[in-house]
Amino acid sequence: MKEVISSFKGKYKFLSNFYPIFIQYEGIRFPSVEHAFQAAKSDDIEIRKLFAIAPTAKEAKRFGKQVKLTEGWDTKKISIMKSLLEQKFKNEPMKSMLLNTEDSILIEGNNHGDKFWGQVKGEGNNMLGKLLMEIRDDLKRKEACK
């Protein structure tokens, strides 16, 4: 039976979108995936720049709930998230950290009610966990071809 990593805390906090790592999105440098993802919700470059200077990922997320969403956000958000995560995990040491989760099932367990990106009490889509496992599989394939 595969190991289950049921939350992105403690030694697995690096899997969280709140983890501090610089990410580029459309020419702007952000201090975390969460900052960049929330900024992507807006088409306004000046608003995006505000996300880049948000003191914490939590504040960026809170601010993201207040912006006018870019047209077609619901159809774009998964591909945007995947591209941000690919950027996060393409270089060392993040790449090895993700690969070291081996075949574990990754679940973004949370208690703030997010059943789209994660799971609450075992219920939800766990889209973040699924994207991370997909990226991990892609990295494994690339490593095998070397």
BADOFI-106938 format. One record per residue: x negated, y, z negated of N, C-alpha, C in turn; residue in one letter. Coordinates in steps of 0.02 Angstrom, whole numbers, plus 50000, padded with zeros to 5 digits. Each point is the difference from the previous one (the first is absolute). Example, Ala and Ser with C-alpha at 12.3 -4.5 7.8 and 13.67 -1.06 7.14 Angstrom:
<seses>
493404971649610500455005950000499555006050000A 500185005350036499585005949997500395005549963S 
</seses>
This chain:
<seses>
499584994050000500425006050000499565006350000M 500195004850040499615006250006500085004349937K 499455003349984500025004849945500445005950022E 500355002849951500415005950014499725005949962V 499845005350035499805006349969500645004250000I 500305000849941500675002749996500045007549985S 499425003149991500005007349993499305002650016S 499985006150021499375003050021499725004449945F 499864996649943499735003349941499394996249977K 499655002649951499424996649972499484998850055G 499764993850004499474998650049500265000450072K 500655000450009500295000650068500255007050016Y 499825004949959500245006950012499755002750067K 499464997150027499745002250065500504998750056F 500494995649989500524998650050500535005550002L 500045003949947500515005249995499855005850048S 500525002950025499935006050043499775006049960N 500034999549934499785005549957499254999749988F 499684994650019499284999149990499625005650035Y 499525003349965499645005550031499504997750054P 500145001950061499554998750056500195004950055I 499495003050031500165005050051500264996750064F 500555002950025500354997650059500115005950047I 499874999050063500135005250051500684998650032Q 500395005250007500624999350038500095006350042Y 499994999250065500095005450048499595006249982E 499354998749988499535005549989499955002749930G 500384997349954499985002449931499754994449955I 499585001749953499714995249953500425000049936R 500224994049980500424999249941499644995749948F 500155001149935499664996249947500274993049986P 500534998050035500274993249992500474998550059S 500154993650007500504998050050500675003349984V 500185000349937500645003049981500045007350022E 499485003849988499995007050022500125000450076H 499634995950038500055000350073500694997750024A 500264994749970500664997450020500545005249987F 499985003049942500515005149984499955005950048Q 499395002050017499895005550047500284998450068A 499954993750020500244997950066500765000850007A 500355000849945500725001050003500205006750032K 499535004750001500145006750027499635001250065S 500325003650045499685002150062499625006649991D 500115003349944499715006649988499284999349973D 499525002350038499294999449982499855003449934I 500325005649986499875003649937500264996049941E 500564996750009500264995749946499544994149990I 499764997150054499534994449995499375002049961R 499775005950011499405002449965500135000549925K 500615001549981500175000349928499944993149968L 500174994850037499934993249974499274998349987F 499565002650043499284998649993499715002849935A 500315005149974499755003049938500424998449939I 500504995750008500394997949942499524996749950A 500045001849936499524997649950500004992449991P 500584996850007500044992849991500454996950053T 499934993550009500434996450047500725000249976A 500104999849935500675000349972500345006650019K 499625005449996500285006650019500135000350075E 499574997050040500114999850072500654996250015A 500114994549965500614996150010500615004149981K 499965003549945500565004149977500155005550052R 499485003250025500085005250051500284997150064F 499804993950017500244996750061500764998850001G 500294999749941500734999049995500385006450017K 499635005650004500335006550011499925002750070Q 499584996950041499875002750067500534997750050V 500095004150051500434998150055499634994750041K 500324994250007499694994450034499935001250075L 499424998050027499895000350071500524995750036T 500185002050060500514996350037499784992750011E 500464995449987499854992950010499564997049947G 499975003149941499564997749946500094992549985W 500624997849995500134993049983499724995150051D 499945002150062499714995550051499245000450003T 499725005349971499275001050003499634998149937K 500354999949943499654999749936499594993649990K 500224994450026499624993849991499355000250040I 500035002250062499395000350040499515005249973S 500265005549973499565005049969499664997049939I 500394996749958499724996949940499464994950020M 500154995950050499514994950020499355003350024K 500055005250039499395003250025499605003249943S 500335002749950499655002849942499654994549960L 500354994449992499714994449963499414996950038L 500064999650066499444997450041499395004449991E 500115006549998499445004649989499694998949930Q 500434999249951499774999049931499564993949993K 500184994650035499664993649990499524998150055F 499845004650045499564998050055499265000049980K 499815003749949499305000549980499884997149930N 499374998449987499804997649934500005005849951E 500144998749936500134993549970500734997850003P 500445004550025500724998550000500164993750040M 499674999250056500124994250043499894993549961K 499434999449967499854994049961500484999149941S 500195005549970500474999649944500664997050022M 500245002150059500634997150026499894992750019L 499454998650035499864993150020499934995449940L 499745002649945499914995949939500664998049967N 500555002950023500654997749974500194993350033T 499594997950048500064993650036500704999050028E 500344994849978500674998650027500555001749950D 499835004149951500505001949950500585003650032S 500594998849973500595003750020499985006849965I 500025005350038499945006849973500705003149994L 500185001749939500665002949987499915006649964I 500275005350029499975006549968500595000349951E 499894996849942500515000049948500025006849967G 500595002749991500065006649969500635000449958N 500025005049957500595001149959500315006850014N 499825003050057500305006550017500534999350055H 500214993950014500574998950043499864999450075G 499364999550020499844999750071500054992850025D 500564998550031500114993250027499844999650075K 499795005650030499794999750070499264998350004F 499585004149969499284998950003499784994649950W 500404998949949499824995149949500574995749979G 499944997549939500524995949970500125002349929Q 500634999649979500195001549932500324993749972V 499714997249947500244993849970500104994650052K 499524999450046500004994750050500455001350060G 500335005750003500445001550056499725005950041E 500024999250066499795005450043499614997550060G 499895004550048499664998350063499254999049993N 499695003449952499274999549990499625001750064N 500215005150035499685001750064499275001849990M 499825003349946499295001649988499594993649993L 500254995449960499654993649991499934996350066G 500535000050040499984996650065499495003150046K 499975006750002499515003450042499294998549977L 499894999949935499334998549974499794992850019L 500474995349995499844993150018499864999450075M 500385003850041499895000050072499315002850017E 499825005549968499345003150011499454995349977I 500104996849943499514995149975499904994450051R 500554997550028499954994750051499635002450062D 500145006250021499645002950057499255000449986D 499825002249940499305000549981499674993149999L 500354995049975499734993249999499864997650071K 500475001350045499904997950070499395003450031R 499935006549986499425003750027499354997349971K 500004998449936499404997249969499834993250029E 500514996050015499894993350028499715000350070A 500135005450035499765000750070499295002650003C 499725002249944499325002849999499494994650010K 
</seses>
